[in-house]
């Protein structure tokens, strides 16, 4: 009888455990469902105050972006960026990291010099895929001068400012690997040495992952030599427009640092221009959106932030037309280019769903420049998709399956 009673207790225990597991499972499903409903009801936010950056918006369904995979990548980024209570979760994670005594928080190091440093990315399979796509693109257009500038960030140029024993990638070595792999397939603009030479100057923001306008100026001097610019301005005219900038690294890490100063480049003979934001169907007579200085996204004053396609028409004494494929590092670099090109077409592949190959075939570009921050380039998941050669339609009477 005792064994029998024990058996009944075991049975009741098993049933109780199963019931508890079922309740937990149901609760988990209800929580996920609840968050899903909240996400739908809350609507998309355009800007994160915590991260001080623009958030991914619901992507438009287009056949081309669905077929090449870009739609799903944008959809995943949209879901991540628009997750309800995202800012609160980030703040909670930062607090936990600091309590545990970690040397970095949110991929950001608090430097010995009081500046914040973004943790460098590693070279991955995606990097080589993007490089192969660039080589193939160059091979299809031997008639075009095509240039590339990969810009190291502050941790790569000034590792002396990092906290002791911070485990970071060597960006100088990464750049050498990439330059060796590309070889002579593209004309490379090496910005590292110039930036390293001026590392003690104010060439990177203390609170943000971008370079300053002065840093972009030193890189422009390198570009002028490689791209053969005539009458390139040799003395930068930089004018401060804000001394209260606190960028993405403060927001991501929770660390505090001295506020940054934003300066803009304004040449003595600034050519008249029209800046067209194609998808938004908006135009401006300036490269700078001063209203952004009243927001936390102050770096967005350069070219009014990131857009899929921007077309700049200038009155420069030049017949040349540039295709600039870029990330946000190029935004404060563009003003230096306006005196050298009659027209500049700017494409940010993170938001542009068209084909760069088609764009090159449709327009009479005289030059092409890829300009990326190295960190962004190493983690980029869409550049190779934008560079793919569109499939040609079948000839009349030919079956699509015959290809």
Secondary structure, DSSP 8 states (H G I E B T S, - for coil): -HHHHHHHHHHHHHHHHHHHHHHHHHHHHHHHHHHHHHHHHH---SEETTTTEE--------HHHHHTSHHHHHHHHHHHHT-TTHHHHHHHHHHHHHHTT-SEETTEEE-TTS-EEE------HHHHHHHHHHHHHHHH-TTSEEEEEEE--HHHH-GGGS-TT-----HHHHHHHHHHHHGGGSEE---HHHHHHTTTSS-B-SSSSSB-HHHHHHHHHHHHHHHT-SS---S--EEEEEEEE--HHHHHH------EEEEEE--TT---EEEEETTTTEEES-SB-GGGGGSS-GGGGBTTS--SEEEEEE--S---EEEEEE-GGGGGTHHHHTTT-SEEEEE-TTT--S-HHHHHHHS--SEEEEEEEHHHHHH-SSHHHHTS-------TT--GGG-
